[in-house]
């Protein structure tokens, strides 16, 4: 799966479970356990659609399924993420169970022990499956080992003797990459003549036969580079994740597009245009370089600007393409076109985007506009929990989807339209495209052409086209031609937009000899009289020239300092970001003071914050494991614009005064008080330490103190707290094991009150609950917990919090007329409105929902408390914590006396 929101500390884990233990576990509870309820009850789907649960692989010991396809006979083939391939016969729509048990596909390399236990898999571990050319194509994501020898790559499976068993496996390509950011999905091209694959950013680009995106990619960002403080993707460089195309035999390979983070799936629409659903990095949540999950229009030669750490490109840079739609936090998995579904036209003309973390399938309707699209999007299906992995439109026109991944509970579902028999076949007419799309495609056809002045002359006018996708294609076309063919034409150009895009293409070539000429040409432009778009292009071109062509000559540097002197700061957040890092890079003497002033006064992030389809607050209660990180951030959101300036200033080595240093380093002390993703503190501290390295030696200790060094742990990745963390090692505690450990303990009299109290704080119970007058007030007072509930009650609530949820603390699902749903705790209601709380860390913030828009109100089947929260404790720590809870925090309790 793509990297989801992750919280590496226990956070509110145990405390929220105890909230449920105190309020939910009643001996006369008549609630039906979740495991006994029909699995479709937790699912909300668009009006007039029906969901059927067909099979549970995990319950039948067949693993956790993450990839599917349909073969030439209409049978489904699936793959366990860490195991074998299976083939299934689908029942007719309405028959909601399989008639036959799935058949495991058997290969010569399979090995069995005692005729029952498989010890070696011949083929499996697939994250991409495709039936095409009378073959099964398998994208293996795996490091070869004793379980399966084959490593990551593309394999073709054939049945050569027509006995309905695959007997020939051909390795078409090996990939150096595996894991959740390794090789992923495979699809068929619209013309049925080639294959497209998408690979994550932890996969090295193999040698290609051709490149639609020129292969001279680089990081191209001059801001202070800070890689992820927790070590994720620190060695991954451009082009990040990428898409490739190959023929049916895997002989010819072409690099199509790059700059993704970890796109899991791609899809063509009815117009033959390619799309991707790219992941985010939730550890960056709250940082100015954070990107929400995004739907991307992947044109040929596209670049989307993912770079490691702080080096990500802004979406407004002209040398990458913008997102088609920012969806929000989550973990993208499947993306597919609905064209073959027996659905109403609205959905048949949709892309369906799957989010694993929050269990949502989005319907994204595309409308042609210029050389790209505009979109309308809505929630088509959702469930809590519903870890969506893969999906396909079946031969019967229904939508089939899987849940699972990471060895989670796995299920197979089917979604059909209730009147699917009345749906007419989709039109097979050739799709119509816009004039701009035709222009863009024609320009893309020149990528990779031999040097030709005619091509240059033809694409040149399109550098000034109003459509951004056409301008981008024209710029790429220039990069496919030698500078010697068009360089003089660029220097003679008088149109501002044409000149800046031509200079940008030239800067990408990286010849240092050209740098002074490029910069002089750009400084002939009156910066104060051009549009914001042209200013961004000019600044971006200069930045790329600095990065690729080396240090600027002093004479040019002085001219640049004077050129921008009257234009910084600007009245725009994006311009100020770009100007700050550029001017700091060249050492403009006024840059430091002006940027410190911006650091202190930039309170509005709205002009650089990316609008998202899904509100962050709406996601908190959909997945308590990941949602609590969102809750924490929203309770005290970091100031992104200020963080950008602080990072830019961390490499400033001129223009400082003692007063500016005081103001700058004091900012860090306050910044540590905000909440962000897991890497937030580490990023802030890395910028702080980089800045301290440039301070005079005799002043460094002073600025180290006032900037908050005392607030940090030794690693500098977390804030210091006077709490001793669990020593562990933990274990996967089950109720019966934990109960036996606690109740058979014959040393209760010697349980440690101090350690129990410390553990209560270490796993953050105290941030939500009061114990003897101390703690938070999000949940109930736990002082009397031990007098009301047994040890088994408490352990059940902690280990399996979803088995019983109190009406007082449970959440509700409000299903709206437009098919979307909202989750929250119902705080109050009147004749017209429901008022719900969605953030446990900001319970006073209420969302108003009009009752006129609500079609149904359902009880949430998931506790806000994630399971497994005791797993950080060893047996002795478990005993001490349970003793503390049973004693109600009273050190004089009989529990602590012989």
C-alpha positions in Angstrom: 0.0 0.0 0.0 1.1 3.6 -0.4 2.4 5.1 2.9 -0.7 6.1 4.9 -1.0 8.5 7.8 1.0 6.9 10.5 1.5 7.6 14.2 4.6 5.9 15.5 3.8 6.8 19.1 0.8 5.3 21.0 -0.8 8.7 21.1 -4.3 8.4 22.4 -4.5 4.7 21.8 -5.0 3.3 25.3 -6.8 6.3 26.6 -9.5 6.1 24.0 -10.0 2.4 24.6 -10.4 3.1 28.3 -13.0 5.7 27.4 -15.0 2.9 25.9 -14.2 0.5 28.7 -15.6 3.0 31.2 -18.7 3.9 29.2 -19.5 1.0 27.0 -19.0 -2.4 28.6 -22.3 -3.2 30.3 -23.2 -6.7 31.3 -26.7 -6.4 29.8 -25.5 -5.0 26.5 -27.7 -6.4 23.7 -25.6 -5.1 20.8 -24.8 -7.7 18.3 -21.0 -8.2 18.0 -19.6 -6.7 14.8 -18.2 -10.1 13.6 -21.8 -11.5 13.4 -23.2 -8.6 11.4 -23.5 -8.8 7.6 -20.3 -7.2 6.3 -22.3 -5.0 3.9 -24.0 -3.2 6.8 -21.0 -1.0 7.3 -21.0 0.1 3.7 -22.7 3.2 2.3 -23.1 3.4 -1.5 -24.7 5.8 -3.9 -28.5 5.6 -4.4 -29.9 2.7 -6.3 -26.8 0.6 -6.1 -26.5 -2.8 -4.3 -23.5 -4.2 -2.5 -22.9 -8.0 -2.1 -20.3 -9.7 0.0 -19.0 -12.6 -2.0 -16.0 -14.1 -0.1 -13.6 -13.7 2.7 -10.0 -14.8 1.8 -8.6 -14.2 5.3 -11.4 -16.2 7.0 -10.6 -19.1 4.6 -6.8 -18.8 5.2 -6.0 -17.6 1.7 -4.2 -14.5 2.6 -4.9 -10.8 2.1 -5.8 -10.0 -1.6 -4.5 -6.9 -3.2 -4.7 -7.4 -7.0 -7.3 -8.7 -9.5 -8.1 -9.2 -13.1 -10.6 -11.2 -15.3 -9.3 -13.8 -17.7 -10.5 -14.6 -21.2 -13.3 -16.9 -19.8 -14.6 -14.3 -17.4 -13.0 -15.8 -14.3 -11.4 -13.6 -11.7 -7.7 -14.1 -10.9 -6.4 -12.5 -7.7 -3.1 -12.4 -5.7 -2.4 -12.5 -2.0 0.0 -9.7 -1.2 2.4 -12.1 0.4 1.5 -15.4 -1.3 -0.2 -17.3 -4.1 -2.5 -16.6 -7.1 -6.1 -17.8 -7.1 -8.8 -18.2 -9.7 -12.5 -17.7 -8.9 -15.8 -18.3 -10.7 -18.2 -15.3 -10.2 -21.8 -16.1 -9.3 -24.6 -14.2 -11.1 -25.6 -10.8 -9.8 -27.9 -11.3 -6.8 -26.2 -14.6 -5.7 -24.1 -13.2 -3.0 -21.8 -16.2 -2.3 -19.3 -18.1 -4.4 -20.6 -21.5 -5.6 -17.1 -22.9 -5.7 -14.0 -22.4 -3.4 -11.3 -20.3 -5.1 -8.7 -22.5 -6.9 -5.1 -21.8 -6.2 -3.0 -21.7 -9.3 -0.3 -24.3 -9.2 3.2 -23.9 -10.7 6.2 -26.3 -11.0 8.1 -24.3 -8.3 5.4 -24.9 -5.7 6.4 -27.0 -2.8 4.2 -28.6 -0.1 4.7 -30.1 3.3 2.6 -33.0 4.4 0.3 -32.4 1.4 -1.3 -29.5 3.2 1.1 -26.7 4.1 2.7 -24.7 1.2 6.3 -23.9 1.9 7.2 -22.4 -1.5 5.3 -20.3 -4.0 6.1 -20.6 -7.7 4.3 -17.3 -8.6 2.5 -14.7 -6.6 3.3 -11.6 -4.5 1.7 -9.6 -7.2 0.6 -6.0 -7.0 -0.5 -5.9 -10.6 -2.4 -8.4 -12.7 -3.6 -8.1 -16.3 -5.1 -10.6 -18.8 -4.1 -9.6 -22.3 -2.7 -11.2 -25.4 -4.1 -14.6 -24.2 -1.7 -14.4 -21.3 -1.6 -13.4 -17.6 0.8 -10.6 -16.9 2.0 -10.5 -13.3 3.9 -7.6 -11.7 5.7 -9.2 -8.8 6.6 -7.0 -5.8 9.0 -9.1 -3.8 12.6 -9.7 -2.9 13.3 -13.3 -3.9 13.7 -15.6 -0.9 13.0 -19.2 0.2 9.2 -18.5 0.1 9.3 -17.4 -3.6 12.5 -17.2 -5.6 11.3 -14.8 -8.2 12.0 -11.1 -7.5 10.3 -7.9 -8.5 9.6 -7.7 -12.2 7.1 -8.3 -15.0 6.3 -11.9 -15.9 4.1 -13.4 -18.6 2.2 -16.6 -17.9 0.8 -18.8 -20.7 -1.1 -22.0 -21.0 0.7 -23.6 -23.9 -1.1 -27.0 -23.9 -4.7 -25.8 -23.3 -5.2 -27.7 -20.1 -6.3 -24.6 -18.2 -3.1 -24.4 -16.2 -0.2 -22.0 -16.7 2.8 -24.0 -17.7 5.1 -21.3 -19.1 6.5 -18.4 -17.1 8.6 -15.8 -19.0 10.5 -13.0 -17.2 10.1 -9.9 -19.3 11.8 -7.3 -17.0 13.4 -7.2 -13.6 12.9 -4.1 -11.4 15.2 -3.0 -8.6 12.6 -2.2 -6.0 10.1 -3.8 -3.7 7.8 -3.1 -0.8 5.0 -0.6 -0.6 6.9 1.8 -2.9 7.9 -0.8 -5.4 6.4 -2.0 -8.7 2.6 -1.7 -8.8 -0.1 -2.0 -11.4 -0.3 -2.9 -15.1 -3.0 -1.9 -17.6 -3.7 -2.3 -21.3 -3.3 0.6 -23.7 -6.5 1.9 -25.3 -5.5 0.5 -28.7 -4.9 -2.9 -27.2 -1.3 -3.0 -28.6 0.9 -2.2 -25.6 1.1 -2.4 -21.8 1.5 0.4 -19.2 3.1 -0.1 -15.8 3.4 2.2 -12.8 6.2 1.9 -10.3 6.7 3.6 -6.9 9.5 6.0 -5.9 11.6 3.2 -4.3 12.1 1.5 -7.6 15.1 2.4 -9.7 14.5 3.4 -13.3 15.9 0.6 -15.5 17.6 1.4 -18.8 14.9 2.4 -21.3 14.9 2.3 -25.1 13.4 5.8 -25.3 12.2 8.6 -23.0 9.2 10.9 -23.5 10.4 12.8 -20.4 14.0 13.7 -21.2 16.2 11.6 -18.9 18.4 14.6 -17.7 16.0 15.0 -14.7 17.4 16.5 -11.5 16.3 17.9 -8.1 16.0 21.5 -9.4 15.3 23.1 -6.0 17.7 25.6 -4.3 15.9 25.7 -0.9 17.7 24.2 2.0 17.4 20.5 1.4 16.2 18.7 4.5 15.4 15.0 4.0 12.8 13.3 6.1 14.1 13.3 9.7 12.7 9.8 10.3 14.6 8.4 7.3 11.9 7.8 4.7 13.0 8.1 1.1 16.1 10.1 2.0 18.1 8.4 -0.8 15.4 8.6 -3.4 16.1 11.1 -6.2 14.4 12.3 -9.4 12.4 11.1 -11.1 10.6 9.5 -8.2 7.7 7.2 -9.2 7.2 6.6 -12.9 5.1 5.2 -15.7 6.6 3.0 -18.5 5.2 1.5 -21.7 6.2 -1.8 -23.3 5.0 -4.2 -26.0 3.3 -7.6 -25.4 6.7 -9.4 -25.4 8.5 -6.8 -23.2 11.1 -6.1 -25.9 10.9 -2.3 -26.3 10.5 -0.1 -23.2 9.6 3.6 -23.1 9.7 6.0 -20.2 6.3 7.8 -20.3 6.1 10.1 -17.3 7.7 10.7 -13.8 7.7 12.8 -10.7 5.1 10.7 -8.8 5.6 9.8 -5.2 4.0 6.4 -5.1 1.1 6.0 -7.5 -0.4 2.6 -7.0 -2.6 2.5 -10.1 -3.2 4.2 -13.4 -6.2 4.2 -15.8 -7.2 5.4 -19.3 -10.5 7.0 -19.8 -12.8 6.8 -22.8 -10.9 9.5 -24.6 -7.7 7.5 -24.4 -6.1 9.9 -21.8 -4.1 8.5 -19.0 -4.7 9.3 -15.3 -3.0 8.5 -12.0 -4.0 8.7 -8.3 -0.9 9.6 -6.4 -0.2 9.3 -2.8 0.9 11.8 -0.2 3.4 11.7 2.7 1.4 12.1 5.8 4.5 12.6 8.0 4.8 16.0 6.2 1.2 17.0 7.2 1.3 20.7 8.2 4.5 21.5 6.3 4.5 23.9 3.3 5.7 21.1 0.9 3.0 18.7 2.0 0.8 17.4 -0.9 -2.6 15.8 -0.4 -3.5 12.7 -2.4 -4.0 13.9 -6.0 -5.7 12.8 -9.2 -3.3 13.5 -12.1 -3.8 13.8 -15.9 -0.7 12.0 -17.1 0.1 13.4 -20.6 3.1 12.1 -22.5 6.3 13.3 -21.1 4.6 14.6 -17.9 6.6 15.5 -14.8 4.8 16.0 -11.5 7.7 17.2 -9.3 8.0 14.8 -6.4 11.3 15.2 -4.8 12.6 14.0 -1.4 12.0 16.1 1.7 11.8 19.9 1.3 12.8 19.7 -2.4 9.3 19.0 -3.7 8.3 21.2 -6.6 5.4 23.7 -6.2 2.4 22.8 -8.4 2.7 26.2 -10.0 6.1 25.6 -11.5 5.8 25.7 -15.3 8.2 22.7 -15.7 5.7 20.3 -14.1 2.0 19.8 -14.4 -0.7 20.6 -11.8 -3.0 18.1 -10.2 -6.4 17.6 -11.8 -8.0 17.2 -8.3 -6.6 17.3 -4.8 -8.6 14.7 -2.9 -7.2 14.9 0.7 -5.4 12.7 3.2 -5.3 9.0 2.5 -3.6 6.1 0.8 -4.5 5.7 -2.9 -4.8 2.2 -4.2 -7.0 1.4 -7.2 -8.0 3.7 -10.1 -10.2 2.5 -12.9 -12.5 3.8 -15.6 -16.2 3.0 -15.4 -16.8 2.9 -19.1 -17.6 -0.9 -19.2 -19.9 -0.8 -16.2 -23.7 -1.3 -16.5 -24.2 1.9 -14.5 -26.0 5.1 -15.3 -24.0 7.4 -17.6 -22.9 9.7 -14.8 -20.9 6.8 -13.3 -20.0 5.1 -16.5 -18.2 8.3 -17.5 -16.4 8.4 -14.1 -13.0 7.4 -12.9 -13.3 5.4 -9.6 -10.5 6.2 -7.1 -10.0 3.9 -4.1 -8.6 5.1 -0.8 -7.3 2.4 1.5 -6.8 4.3 4.7 -10.3 5.8 5.0 -12.3 3.2 3.0 -13.7 5.5 0.3 -14.4 5.0 -3.4 -14.6 8.4 -5.1 -16.5 8.9 -8.4 -14.6 11.5 -10.4 -16.5 12.8 -13.5 -14.3 14.4 -16.2 -15.3 17.2 -18.5 -13.0 18.2 -21.4 -11.6 21.7 -21.1 -8.8 22.8 -23.3 -6.0 20.3 -23.5 -7.1 18.7 -20.2 -10.2 18.4 -18.0 -12.2 19.9 -15.2 -13.7 17.5 -12.7 -16.6 17.0 -10.4 -16.2 14.4 -7.7 -18.2 12.8 -5.0 -18.1 9.8 -2.6 -19.5 6.8 -4.4 -19.0 4.1 -1.7 -17.5 4.1 1.8 -17.2 1.9 4.8 -15.6 1.9 8.2 -13.3 0.1 8.2 -12.9 -0.8 4.5 -9.2 -1.0 3.5 -9.7 -1.0 -0.3 -7.1 -2.6 -2.4 -8.0 -3.3 -6.0 -11.1 -3.3 -8.2 -12.3 -4.1 -11.8 -15.4 -3.9 -13.9 -16.5 -7.5 -14.4 -17.8 -9.1 -17.6 -21.3 -8.7 -16.1 -20.9 -4.9 -15.8 -20.7 -4.9 -12.0 -17.9 -3.3 -10.0 -15.8 -5.9 -8.0 -13.5 -4.8 -5.3 -11.2 -6.2 -2.7 -10.2 -5.2 0.8 -7.1 -6.2 2.7 -3.4 -5.5 2.4 -0.8 -5.6 5.1 -2.4 -8.9 6.2 -5.5 -7.1 7.2 -8.9 -8.8 7.0 -9.6 -9.4 3.4 -12.9 -9.6 1.5 -14.4 -9.6 -2.0 -17.4 -7.5 -2.7 -19.5 -6.7 -5.8 -21.5 -3.5 -6.5 -24.3 -3.5 -9.1 -26.9 -1.1 -10.3 -30.3 -2.3 -9.2 -31.7 -1.9 -12.8 -28.6 -3.0 -14.6 -30.7 -5.0 -17.1 -32.0 -1.7 -18.4 -28.6 -0.1 -19.1 -27.8 0.0 -22.8 -24.4 -0.9 -24.0 -21.8 1.8 -24.0 -21.2 3.6 -27.3 -18.3 2.4 -29.3 -18.0 5.5 -31.4 -14.6 7.2 -31.7 -14.4 9.8 -28.8 -14.3 13.4 -29.8 -11.5 15.5 -28.4 -11.0 19.3 -28.1 -8.9 21.3 -30.5 -6.4 21.9 -27.7 -6.1 18.2 -27.0 -5.4 17.6 -30.7 -2.7 20.3 -30.6 -1.1 18.8 -27.5 -1.1 15.3 -28.9 0.5 16.5 -32.1 3.3 18.2 -30.2 3.8 15.1 -28.1 4.3 13.2 -31.3 7.5 15.2 -31.9 9.1 13.9 -28.6 12.2 12.0 -29.4 12.4 13.2 -33.0 15.8 13.8 -34.7 17.1 17.4 -34.8 14.8 19.4 -37.0 14.3 23.1 -37.3 10.9 22.6 -38.8 9.7 21.0 -35.6 11.1 23.9 -33.6 9.4 26.4 -35.8 6.1 24.5 -35.6 6.0 24.2 -31.8 7.5 27.7 -31.0 4.2 29.6 -31.1 2.8 27.2 -28.6 5.2 28.3 -25.9 2.9 31.3 -25.6 -0.4 29.4 -25.7 -3.0 30.2 -23.1 -3.4 26.5 -22.2 -0.8 25.3 -19.7 -0.7 21.8 -20.9 0.1 23.0 -24.4 2.9 25.3 -23.2 4.3 22.4 -21.2 4.3 20.1 -24.2 6.0 22.7 -26.4 8.7 23.2 -23.7 9.3 19.4 -23.6 9.5 19.3 -27.4 12.3 21.9 -27.3 14.1 19.8 -24.7 14.0 16.9 -27.2 15.9 19.1 -29.7 19.5 20.2 -29.3 20.0 23.8 -28.1 22.1 24.4 -31.1 19.0 24.1 -33.3 17.0 26.7 -31.4 19.2 28.7 -29.0 19.7 31.8 -31.2 15.9 31.9 -31.8 15.4 32.0 -28.0 17.7 34.9 -27.4 16.0 36.9 -30.2 12.5 36.2 -28.8 10.7 39.3 -27.5 7.5 37.8 -26.2 7.8 37.4 -22.4 6.0 34.1 -21.9 7.7 32.5 -25.0 11.1 33.7 -23.9 10.9 32.5 -20.3 9.7 29.0 -21.3 12.5 28.8 -23.9 15.0 29.9 -21.4 13.6 27.3 -18.9 14.2 24.5 -21.5 17.7 25.9 -22.1 18.4 26.0 -18.3 17.4 22.3 -18.1 20.3 21.5 -20.5 22.7 22.6 -17.8 25.5 24.1 -19.9 27.2 26.7 -17.5 28.4 28.7 -20.5 24.8 29.7 -21.2 24.0 30.9 -17.6 25.1 34.5 -17.9 23.3 34.9 -21.3 20.1 33.4 -19.9 20.1 35.6 -16.8 20.9 38.8 -18.8 18.1 38.0 -21.2 15.6 37.5 -18.3 16.7 40.8 -16.6 15.7 42.7 -19.7 12.1 42.0 -18.6 10.4 44.6 -16.4 9.5 42.4 -13.5 7.1 44.9 -12.0 4.9 45.0 -15.1 4.4 41.4 -15.9 1.7 39.0 -14.7 2.1 36.7 -11.7 2.3 33.7 -14.0 5.2 35.2 -15.9 6.9 36.2 -12.7 6.8 32.6 -11.5 8.2 31.4 -14.8 11.0 33.9 -14.7 11.9 33.0 -11.1 11.7 29.3 -11.8 14.0 29.6 -14.8 16.6 31.5 -12.7 16.3 28.8 -10.0 16.9 26.0 -12.4 19.9 27.8 -13.9 21.4 28.3 -10.4 20.9 24.6 -9.6 22.1 23.1 -12.9 24.7 25.6 -14.0 26.5 26.4 -10.7 27.4 29.7 -8.9 26.6 32.9 -10.6 29.4 35.3 -11.6 29.7 38.3 -9.1 28.8 40.9 -11.8 25.6 39.0 -12.6 24.8 38.5 -8.9 25.0 42.2 -8.2 22.7 42.9 -11.1 20.2 40.4 -9.8 20.3 41.9 -6.3 19.4 45.3 -7.8 16.9 43.8 -10.2 14.7 42.4 -7.4 15.4 45.1 -4.8 12.1 46.9 -5.3 10.0 43.7 -5.7 10.5 41.9 -2.4 8.4 41.4 -0.5 5.5 41.0 -2.9 1.8 40.9 -2.2 1.5 37.2 -2.9 2.5 34.2 -0.8 3.8 32.1 -3.8 5.9 35.0 -5.1 7.4 35.6 -1.7 8.3 31.9 -1.3 10.2 32.0 -4.6 11.8 35.3 -4.1 12.9 34.5 -0.6 14.9 31.4 -1.5 16.3 32.9 -4.7 17.5 36.1 -2.9 18.9 34.2 0.0 20.7 31.9 -2.4 22.5 34.7 -4.1 23.2 36.5 -0.9 21.1 39.7 -1.4 22.0 41.8 1.7 18.4 42.9 2.2 16.9 39.4 1.9 17.5 38.2 5.5 15.9 41.2 7.2 12.9 41.2 4.9 12.4 37.5 5.2 12.5 37.6 9.0 9.8 40.2 8.9 7.7 38.0 6.7 8.4 35.1 9.0 6.8 37.0 11.9 3.9 38.4 10.0 2.7 35.7 7.6 -0.4 34.5 9.2 -2.5 33.7 6.2 -1.7 30.4 4.3 -4.8 30.5 2.1 -3.2 31.6 -1.1 -0.7 28.7 -1.0 -2.9 26.1 0.7 -4.2 23.5 -1.8 -8.0 23.1 -1.8 -9.1 19.5 -1.2 -12.2 17.6 -2.1 -12.5 15.9 1.3 -12.3 17.9 4.5 -9.6 16.6 6.9 -12.0 16.7 9.8 -14.4 14.4 7.9 -11.7 11.7 8.0 -10.8 11.6 11.7 -13.4 9.1 12.8 -13.2 6.9 9.6 -10.0 5.3 10.7 -8.9 5.9 14.3 -5.4 4.6 13.7 -4.6 7.2 11.1 -7.3 9.8 11.9 -5.9 10.8 15.3 -2.8 12.3 13.6 -5.2 14.5 11.6 -7.0 15.4 14.8 -3.8 16.4 16.5 -2.7 18.7 13.6 -6.1 20.3 13.2 -6.2 21.2 16.9 -3.1 23.4 16.4 -2.2 23.7 12.8 1.4 24.8 12.0 1.8 28.1 10.0 3.0 26.7 6.7 4.1 30.0 5.2 6.2 30.9 8.2 7.8 27.4 8.1 8.8 28.0 4.5 10.6 31.2 5.3 12.3 29.7 8.4 13.6 26.9 6.2 14.8 29.3 3.5 16.5 31.4 6.1 18.4 28.4 7.6 20.9 28.7 4.7 21.3 32.5 4.9 24.8 33.5 5.6 24.6 37.3 5.1 22.5 40.2 6.4 22.2 39.1 10.0 22.3 41.4 13.0 22.0 40.4 16.7 18.4 41.7 16.7 17.5 39.6 13.6 19.1 36.5 15.2 17.0 37.0 18.4 13.8 37.3 16.4 14.6 34.4 14.2 15.6 31.9 16.8 12.8 32.8 19.2 10.4 31.9 16.4 11.6 28.2 16.7 10.8 28.0 20.3 7.2 28.9 19.5 7.1 26.7 16.4 7.7 23.6 18.5 4.3 24.2 20.1 2.4 23.5 16.9 1.3 20.0 15.9 2.1 18.4 12.6 2.8 15.0 11.0 5.3 12.7 12.6 8.2 14.5 10.9 7.2 18.0 11.9 9.4 18.4 14.9 12.4 16.9 13.0 12.0 19.2 10.1 11.8 22.3 12.3 14.8 21.2 14.3 16.9 20.4 11.2 16.3 23.9 9.9 17.2 25.3 13.4 20.4 23.3 13.5 21.4 24.4 10.0 20.9 28.0 10.9 22.9 27.5 14.2 25.8 26.2 12.1 26.1 29.6 10.5 26.1 31.6 13.7 29.4 32.9 15.1 30.9 30.3 17.5 30.8 32.5 20.6 27.0 33.1 20.2 25.9 29.6 19.3 25.1 28.4 22.8 22.9 31.4 23.4 20.8 31.0 20.3 20.7 27.2 20.9 19.0 27.9 24.2 16.5 30.5 23.1 15.5 28.5 20.0 14.2 25.6 22.2 16.9 23.1 22.5 15.7 22.1 25.9 12.3 21.1 24.5 13.8 18.4 22.4 14.7 14.8 23.0 18.3 13.7 22.3 17.4 12.5 18.8 15.9 15.9 17.9 12.9 14.3 16.2 10.5 14.6 19.1 9.6 17.0 21.9 10.9 16.1 25.3 8.3 14.9 27.9 9.1 13.9 31.4 7.7 10.4 30.8 9.5 7.1 30.7 8.3 5.2 27.6 7.5 1.5 27.8 10.6 -0.7 27.8 9.0 -3.6 26.0 9.6 -5.8 24.2 5.9 -5.9 23.5 3.8 -8.7 22.1 0.6 -9.2 20.1 -1.6 -9.4 23.2 -4.8 -11.5 22.9 -7.5 -11.2 25.5 -7.0 -14.7 26.9 -3.2 -14.2 27.1 -3.4 -10.8 28.8 -6.1 -12.0 31.2 -4.0 -15.0 32.2 -1.0 -12.8 32.7 -2.8 -10.4 35.0 -5.0 -12.8 36.9 -2.4 -15.5 37.5 0.1 -12.9 38.8 0.7 -13.8 42.4 2.8 -10.7 43.1 0.1 -8.1 42.9 1.2 -6.8 46.3 4.5 -5.7 44.8 3.1 -4.1 41.7 4.7 -0.7 41.1 2.4 2.3 41.5 5.0 4.6 40.1 5.5 2.5 37.0 1.8 2.1 36.5 1.3 5.9 36.7 4.1 6.5 34.3 2.8 4.0 31.8 -0.7 5.7 32.0 1.0 8.9 30.9 3.4 7.3 28.5 0.7 5.9 26.3 -1.1 9.2 26.5 -4.2 8.2 28.5 -3.8 11.3 30.6 -4.2 13.5 27.5 -7.8 12.4 27.3 -8.9 11.2 30.7 -8.8 12.3 34.3 -7.5 10.1 37.0 -7.9 11.5 40.5 -8.3 15.0 39.3 -5.4 15.0 36.8 -5.6 14.7 33.0 -7.6 15.6 30.1 -11.4 16.0 29.7 -12.1 14.5 26.3 -13.2 11.2 27.9 -14.8 10.2 31.2 -13.1 10.2 34.6 -11.4 6.8 35.1 -10.9 7.1 38.8 -13.8 4.6 39.6 -13.0 2.3 36.7 -11.7 -0.5 38.9 -14.8 -0.5 41.1 -17.2 -0.9 38.2 -15.6 -3.3 35.8 -13.6 -6.5 35.9 -10.2 -7.1 34.6 -11.7 -9.0 31.7 -14.0 -6.1 30.9 -11.1 -3.7 30.8 -8.9 -5.9 28.6 -11.7 -6.6 26.2 -12.4 -2.9 25.8 -8.7 -2.2 25.2 -7.8 -5.1 22.9 -11.1 -5.3 21.0 -12.6 -1.8 21.4 -15.1 -2.3 18.5 -17.0 -5.1 20.2 -19.2 -2.7 22.1 -19.5 1.1 21.7 -21.5 3.3 24.0 -24.2 5.5 22.6 -22.6 8.3 24.6 -19.2 8.1 23.0 -19.9 6.3 19.7 -20.0 8.0 16.4 -22.8 8.2 13.8 -22.7 8.1 10.1 -25.0 10.7 8.4 -25.8 9.7 4.8 -26.6 12.7 2.6 -28.7 13.0 -0.5 -25.7 13.5 -2.7 -24.4 10.0 -1.7 -21.7 11.3 0.6 -21.5 10.6 4.3 -20.3 12.5 7.4 -19.0 10.9 10.6 -19.1 12.5 14.0 -20.4 12.3 17.5 -23.8 13.8 17.7 -23.7 16.5 20.4 -27.1 18.0 19.9 -29.9 18.4 17.4 -33.0 20.5 16.9 -35.8 20.4 14.4 -33.5 21.5 11.5 -29.9 20.6 12.3 -27.6 17.9 13.6 -24.5 19.3 15.4 -21.6 16.9 15.4 -18.1 16.9 16.8 -15.4 15.3 14.6 -12.2 16.1 16.4 -11.6 14.5 19.8 -8.8 17.1 20.4 -11.1 20.0 19.5 -14.5 18.7 20.7 -15.9 22.2 20.9 -15.7 22.7 17.2 -19.1 21.5 15.8 -20.2 20.9 12.3 -23.8 21.7 11.4 -25.6 19.3 9.1 -29.0 20.2 7.7 -31.6 17.5 8.4 -33.0 18.2 4.9 -29.8 16.8 3.4 -29.8 13.7 5.5 -31.4 10.5 4.2 -30.2 8.1 6.9 -28.4 8.1 10.2 -26.5 4.9 11.1 -24.5 3.9 14.1 -20.7 3.7 13.4 -19.5 0.1 13.8 -15.9 1.2 14.6 -14.5 2.4 17.8 -12.4 5.6 17.7 -9.8 3.5 19.6 -7.5 1.4 17.3 -6.9 -2.2 18.4 -3.5 -3.5 19.5 -2.6 -0.6 21.9 -1.3 -2.9 24.6 1.2 -4.4 22.2 4.0 -2.0 23.3 4.0 -3.4 26.8 5.9 -6.4 28.2 4.1 -8.7 30.8 5.4 -6.8 33.8 4.4 -3.5 32.3 0.9 -4.9 31.5 0.5 -5.9 35.1 1.6 -2.6 36.5 -0.7 -0.6 34.2 -3.7 -2.9 35.0 -3.0 -2.6 38.7 -3.0 1.2 38.4 -6.3 1.2 36.6 -7.9 -1.2 39.1 -6.6 1.0 41.9 -8.1 4.1 40.4 -4.8 5.8 40.6 -4.8 5.4 44.4 -1.3 4.5 45.7 -3.0 3.4 49.0 -5.3 0.9 47.3 -5.3 -2.6 48.8 -3.9 -3.7 45.4 -0.5 -2.3 46.5 -0.6 -3.8 50.0 0.2 -7.4 51.1 
